[in-house]
Amino acid sequence: MKNSILTILSFFILNGYVNAQNSNEYPKVAAYFSINHPLLTISSNLPAYNFDHSYTVGFPIGINIIKSDKLAYSIEIVPTLNSTKGITKTSNLSIQPGLIFRYPKGFNVLTRLAFETGGRYGTNLVFNKVLYKTKMNSYWVSVPIPARFGNSSPASVGIGLQFGVTF
Protein backbone atom coordinates (compact mmCIF):
# COMPACT_ATOMS: atom_id res chain seq x y z
CA MET A 1 0.00 0.00 0.00
CA LYS A 2 2.78 2.42 0.98
CA ASN A 3 4.66 1.71 -2.27
CA SER A 4 1.47 2.25 -4.28
CA ILE A 5 0.95 5.68 -2.73
CA LEU A 6 4.58 6.63 -3.39
CA THR A 7 4.27 5.43 -7.00
CA ILE A 8 1.11 7.49 -7.55
CA LEU A 9 2.66 10.61 -5.96
CA SER A 10 5.83 10.14 -8.06
CA PHE A 11 3.73 9.90 -11.22
CA PHE A 12 1.90 13.16 -10.46
CA ILE A 13 5.11 14.96 -9.49
CA LEU A 14 6.92 13.86 -12.66
CA ASN A 15 3.86 14.57 -14.77
CA GLY A 16 3.67 18.08 -13.29
CA TYR A 17 7.37 18.63 -14.04
CA VAL A 18 6.95 17.49 -17.66
CA ASN A 19 3.84 19.65 -18.13
CA ALA A 20 5.62 22.69 -16.69
CA GLN A 21 8.56 22.17 -19.04
CA ASN A 22 6.64 21.46 -22.25
CA SER A 23 3.52 23.57 -22.18
CA ASN A 24 1.85 26.71 -20.94
CA GLU A 25 -1.54 25.16 -21.54
CA TYR A 26 -3.90 23.89 -18.88
CA PRO A 27 -4.36 21.64 -17.04
CA LYS A 28 -1.05 21.62 -15.19
CA VAL A 29 -0.04 19.46 -12.26
CA ALA A 30 2.11 20.70 -9.38
CA ALA A 31 3.13 19.11 -6.09
CA TYR A 32 4.10 20.76 -2.82
CA PHE A 33 5.50 20.20 0.64
CA SER A 34 4.95 22.46 3.63
CA ILE A 35 5.16 22.80 7.40
CA ASN A 36 2.05 23.79 9.35
CA HIS A 37 2.24 25.30 12.83
CA PRO A 38 -1.18 25.52 14.51
CA LEU A 39 -1.20 28.61 16.73
CA LEU A 40 -4.57 28.66 18.50
CA THR A 41 -7.63 26.40 18.78
CA ILE A 42 -10.89 27.62 20.29
CA SER A 43 -13.69 25.30 21.39
CA SER A 44 -16.26 25.26 24.19
CA ASN A 45 -13.26 24.71 26.45
CA LEU A 46 -10.73 27.49 27.00
CA PRO A 47 -8.56 28.54 24.06
CA ALA A 48 -5.61 26.19 23.54
CA TYR A 49 -2.28 27.62 22.38
CA ASN A 50 0.11 25.32 20.56
CA PHE A 51 3.20 25.97 22.67
CA ASP A 52 1.60 25.98 26.14
CA HIS A 53 1.65 22.33 27.28
CA SER A 54 2.60 20.54 24.07
CA TYR A 55 3.83 21.19 20.54
CA THR A 56 1.96 20.10 17.42
CA VAL A 57 3.30 20.36 13.88
CA GLY A 58 1.90 19.13 10.56
CA PHE A 59 3.72 18.26 7.35
CA PRO A 60 1.21 18.80 4.52
CA ILE A 61 2.03 17.35 1.11
CA GLY A 62 -0.25 17.82 -1.82
CA ILE A 63 -0.99 17.79 -5.50
CA ASN A 64 -2.62 20.68 -7.35
CA ILE A 65 -4.35 20.21 -10.68
CA ILE A 66 -4.40 23.72 -12.12
CA LYS A 67 -7.34 24.13 -14.50
CA SER A 68 -6.90 27.83 -15.38
CA ASP A 69 -5.49 31.13 -14.17
CA LYS A 70 -8.45 31.32 -11.80
CA LEU A 71 -9.19 27.77 -10.59
CA ALA A 72 -7.40 24.64 -9.40
CA TYR A 73 -8.25 21.43 -7.59
CA SER A 74 -6.04 20.26 -4.74
CA ILE A 75 -5.70 17.28 -2.47
CA GLU A 76 -3.57 17.48 0.63
CA ILE A 77 -2.45 14.79 3.08
CA VAL A 78 -1.32 16.05 6.49
CA PRO A 79 0.51 13.80 8.95
CA THR A 80 0.63 15.50 12.35
CA LEU A 81 3.16 15.03 15.13
CA ASN A 82 2.62 15.93 18.77
CA SER A 83 5.23 16.30 21.48
CA THR A 84 4.09 16.30 25.12
CA LYS A 85 6.35 15.92 28.14
CA GLY A 86 9.23 14.66 26.02
CA ILE A 87 7.17 12.02 24.19
CA THR A 88 6.72 12.57 20.46
CA LYS A 89 4.23 10.59 18.39
CA THR A 90 2.19 10.73 15.24
CA SER A 91 -1.16 12.00 16.41
CA ASN A 92 -3.31 12.25 13.28
CA LEU A 93 -3.53 11.98 9.51
CA SER A 94 -5.85 14.32 7.64
CA ILE A 95 -7.00 14.05 4.02
CA GLN A 96 -8.12 17.38 2.62
CA PRO A 97 -9.53 17.75 -0.92
CA GLY A 98 -10.61 21.17 -2.11
CA LEU A 99 -10.64 24.03 -4.58
CA ILE A 100 -8.10 26.82 -5.06
CA PHE A 101 -9.42 30.16 -6.23
CA ARG A 102 -6.44 31.86 -7.85
CA TYR A 103 -6.08 35.63 -7.96
CA PRO A 104 -3.47 37.92 -9.51
CA LYS A 105 -0.11 38.57 -7.84
CA GLY A 106 0.12 35.10 -6.24
CA PHE A 107 -2.82 35.42 -3.86
CA ASN A 108 -5.05 32.35 -3.45
CA VAL A 109 -8.06 31.35 -1.37
CA LEU A 110 -8.50 27.63 -0.70
CA THR A 111 -11.62 25.86 0.48
CA ARG A 112 -11.02 22.34 1.74
CA LEU A 113 -12.96 19.51 3.31
CA ALA A 114 -11.07 17.66 6.05
CA PHE A 115 -11.32 14.02 7.12
CA GLU A 116 -9.09 12.96 10.01
CA THR A 117 -8.07 9.46 11.09
CA GLY A 118 -8.77 10.59 14.67
CA GLY A 119 -12.49 10.61 13.80
CA ARG A 120 -12.95 14.36 13.30
CA TYR A 121 -14.12 16.06 10.11
CA GLY A 122 -14.70 19.62 8.96
CA THR A 123 -13.44 22.34 6.68
CA ASN A 124 -10.37 24.48 6.16
CA LEU A 125 -10.42 28.02 4.82
CA VAL A 126 -6.90 28.94 3.73
CA PHE A 127 -5.46 32.29 2.65
CA ASN A 128 -2.27 31.80 0.64
CA LYS A 129 0.31 34.19 -0.82
CA VAL A 130 3.26 33.30 -3.05
CA LEU A 131 6.27 35.18 -1.66
CA TYR A 132 8.96 34.24 -4.16
CA LYS A 133 8.76 32.44 -7.48
CA THR A 134 11.54 30.89 -9.56
CA LYS A 135 11.32 29.03 -12.84
CA MET A 136 11.00 25.70 -10.98
CA ASN A 137 9.55 26.56 -7.53
CA SER A 138 7.16 28.85 -5.69
CA TYR A 139 7.73 29.67 -2.02
CA TRP A 140 4.62 30.66 -0.11
CA VAL A 141 2.97 31.34 3.22
CA SER A 142 -0.58 30.42 4.23
CA VAL A 143 -2.96 31.10 7.08
CA PRO A 144 -5.21 28.04 7.53
CA ILE A 145 -8.42 28.38 9.55
CA PRO A 146 -9.61 24.84 10.37
CA ALA A 147 -13.08 24.07 11.76
CA ARG A 148 -13.57 20.57 13.17
CA PHE A 149 -16.56 18.56 14.39
CA GLY A 150 -17.43 15.04 15.51
CA ASN A 151 -15.93 12.18 17.52
CA SER A 152 -17.78 13.19 20.70
CA SER A 153 -15.61 16.29 21.01
CA PRO A 154 -16.76 19.92 21.04
CA ALA A 155 -16.68 21.82 17.76
CA SER A 156 -13.50 23.82 17.34
CA VAL A 157 -11.99 26.49 15.13
CA GLY A 158 -8.33 27.35 14.92
CA ILE A 159 -5.71 29.39 13.13
CA GLY A 160 -2.23 28.46 12.02
CA LEU A 161 0.77 29.48 9.97
CA GLN A 162 2.02 27.35 7.09
CA PHE A 163 5.17 27.69 4.97
CA GLY A 164 5.73 25.71 1.78
CA VAL A 165 7.35 25.16 -1.56
CA THR A 166 5.59 24.12 -4.77
CA PHE A 167 7.59 22.24 -7.39
ABEGO torsion letter per residue (X at the ends): XAAAAAAAAAAAAAAAAAAAAABABOBBBBBBBBBBBBABBBBABBBBBAAAABBBBBBBBBBBBBABAABBBBBBBBBBBBBBGGBBBBABBBBBBBBBBBBBGGBBBBBBBBBBAAGBBEBBBBBBBBABBBAABBBBBBBBBBBBBEGGBBBBBBBBBBBBBBX
